[in-house]
Amino acid sequence: MDVTADFMPPTIEWYALSPYIALLAGALVLLLVGSLTPRWPRGWYAIVAATTAGSAAVLASLQFAALETEAARTLVKGTIAHDRFGLVAIIAVCFIVVMSAMTTSDAASQGAADTLEPYALMLTAALGAAVMVSANDLLAAFLGIEILSLSLYVLAASDRRRSASQEAGLKYFILGGFASAFLLYGIALVYGTTGQTNFGGIATVLADEVTVPRNDTMLLAGVALLVVGFGFKTSLVPFHSWTPDVYQGAPTHVTATLTTSTT
């Protein structure tokens, strides 16, 4: 029996995913082309990063306008929500990247090293943030926040001349690793209780209290772990104890990116 005969691959709406694709493509261009060619003139890395983020914002704006006549829907087997809220958030994230690229370029003009890595990491961080805010599934949300976090870990430690920057990156990485463990354990408990990772599926199961009582111990523990994990990742009170050390040690232009990306 051919088990692949009944397999239906997910329908991919490339245009709806174009803001994410633009951010990913920009990061890959910076990393590949930048590493294979001589050092670019000062400021060009920032121009490419800002242009990429601006293009993604324009694509998101066009889709936002189109949703006036189209219904909101989900993409990639229901894991990504395609609605106006998510598109507004993507536009805001792209604006943050443009501002961050400008401040990083300005810092480079005042003596800091102007390398391509920070700009590529800004774009991958924006990609992670875009996936996170548009997620319609716990695993998609986790994937997005991890892409964002991994980029920010490296950005925090990007000033190789200052030990404080490397210390900030290490602290952020260790605490972020603990937060990721809380998140994964919480997702596992919620899935084990409801049998769903999709937000809509979880809501449907919880609406029927006969199947899963809302005071179920494993469910409450999973939700609590999710709150703790997301609280650490987004520096919510009282899980924000890591922010002073990391913000102080990271380069100033990176701190601006950190504060806006994690709130």
N, C-alpha and C positions, 0 to 999 in steps of 0.2 A: 504494500500500500504506500502510495506516494503522499507523505504527510505535507509536502510543500504545495500540493495542489490547492489546498484550502487556505493557504497563507495569503493575506491581503496586506500589502505594505501600506504604511500611513500615507495619506494624501498630503503633499507638501505644497503650501501656498507660498511660492517664492517671493512674490511682491509683498505679502503681509509680513514676511520675515526679513525684508530688505534692510530695515534699520540695524538688526543684529548682524546681518551679513556684512554690511558696510563697516561696522566697527571691527569685526574680525578681520576683514580684508585689509583695512588700514593698518592694523597691528602687524599682520603678516608682511605687508609691503615694507614697513619700517624695519622689521627684523631681518628679512631676507635681502632686500635691495641695499639697505644700509650696511649690512655686514659684508656684502660682496663688492662694494664700491668704496673708493676713498672717502675720507671724512667729508661730509657735506658742509657747505658754507654755513656760518653761524646763523641760526634762526630758521633754517629750512626744516629741521625736524619738527619744530613747533608749528610751522605752516602746514605740513602734511597732517599732523595730528588734529589741528584745529579745523582744517578743511574736511577731514574724514568725519569728525564729530558734527560739523555743520551740515554735511550731506545727510548723515543719519537723522538729524533733527528735521531737515526739510522733508525727507521721506515720511517720517512720523507725522509731520504736520499735514501732509497731503492725505495720509490715511485717516487722520483725525477729522479732516473736513469731509472725507468720503463716508464716514460713519454717521453723518447726518441723515443719509438716505439708506444706509446699510445697517443691518442688525449686528450687534456685538456677537462674537463667536469665539470658539477656541481653536487652537492650532496644534498640530503634531499630536494627534490622538488625545486631545483634551488637556495637554500639559501646560499650554501657554494660553492665557486669556488675551484676546484681541479686542480691547475696548478702549473707550476714550480716556479713562483714568490711567491705564497703563501707558498709553501714548503720550499723555501729558508728562508723566514721570520720566519717560525716555527722553523727551525734549529737555526737561530740566537736567537730567544726567549729562546730556550732550553739552548743554550750556556750561556746566561745571567743568567739563573737559576742556572746552575752549578757554575758559578763564585760567585753569590750571596750566595749560600749555603756555599761555602768555606770561604768567608769573614765573614759570620755570625758565623760559627763555630770557626773561629779564634778569633772573638770578645768574644765569650763565654769562650774560653781558657784563656782570659785575665781578666776574672772576671765578665763578663756579664752573665745573666741567660741563660742557654741552655734549652729551652723549645721547644716542638714540633710545637706550633702554627705558628711561623714565617716561618718554612719550608713548612707546609701545605699551608699557604697563598701564598708563592712564587709559588707553583704549580698551585693553582687556578688562580693567576694572570697571569701565563703563559698560562693557558687554555683560559682565557678571551682574552689575546693578540692574541693567535692563531686563535680564532674565528673571532676577529675583522679584522685581516689582510687578512683572507680568505673569508670574507663575500661578498656575491653577492646580498645582500638584505639589505635595510635600517634597518629593525627590527633585523636581525642577527648582523649587525654592532653595533646597540645599545645594544643588549644583551651582545656581547663580551666586549664592552668598559665598561659596567656597572659591569660585573664580575671582570674585571681588576681593576676598580676604587674602588669597595668595598673592595677588598683585600688590595689595597694600603692604603686606609684610616686606616685600622686596623694596618697595618705594621708601618705607620707613628707614631701611638700612642702606639707602642708596648713596649717602655721602661717605665715601670710603676714607676720607681724610679725618673724620671725627669719630672717635670711639663711642661717643654718646649716641650717634646715629645707629651704629651697629648694635649697641646695647638695646636701643629702642626697638629695632627690628626683631631681635631675639626674644625680648619680653613679649612683644605683640604676637610672635609666632607661637610661643609656648602657651600663652593664655588662649589664643585662638584655637590651638589644637584641643585644649580641654573643652572649649565651647563647642567645637565640632563633634566631640564625643558625646556631649549632652544632647546635641541635636539628633545625631544618629540613633541614640538609644531611645529618645522620645519618639522619633518616627517609627522605630521598630515596635514600640509598645502600642502606639496608636494603630498601626497596621495590624498588629496581632489581635487587637480588640475589635476593630471594625472591618478588617479585611480590605480596606481601601487606603490609597494614598491621595486620590483625587479629592479636592475640596468639596466638590458637589456630591461625590459618593459618600464621603464622611458625613456630610450634613444629612443626606438621605437616611443613612443608617442610624444616626443619632436621633432623628425625628421619630423613629419607632423605638420607644423606650423598652418595649418588650424584648427586642433582639439584644440591645446593649443598653443597660441602665446608665443614666448620665452620672450616677455616683459610683460607677464601676471603678474599683481601686486601680487596676492596671491602666484604664483610660485616664484617670486623674493624674496618675504618676507620669504618663506619657506627655500629657498637656503641660504639667509642671516642668518637666525636663525641656520641652520645647521653649517655654517661656524663659527659662534660665539660659539656654543656648542662644536664643535670639537676643536676649538682654545683654549678654556679654558681647555679642557681635556688633550690636548697635549702641553700646555704651549707655544703656538705660539704667537709671537709678534703681536699685543699689548695686548694679553690676558694672559700674563705671570706674572702679578703682585703678584700672590700668591706664586710663587716658592721660593723667598728668605726666607720668614718666615718658610715655610714648610720644605725646605731643611735644614735650620739651626736647626730647632727644632727636626727633626727626627734623630734617631740613624745613625751614619755614614754609616754603611753597608746597612741600609735601603735607605739612600739618593742615594747610588750608584744604587740600584734597581729602585728607582723612576726615576732618570734621564735617565736611559737606556730604561725603559719600556714605558715612555710617549713621546719619541722622535722618 
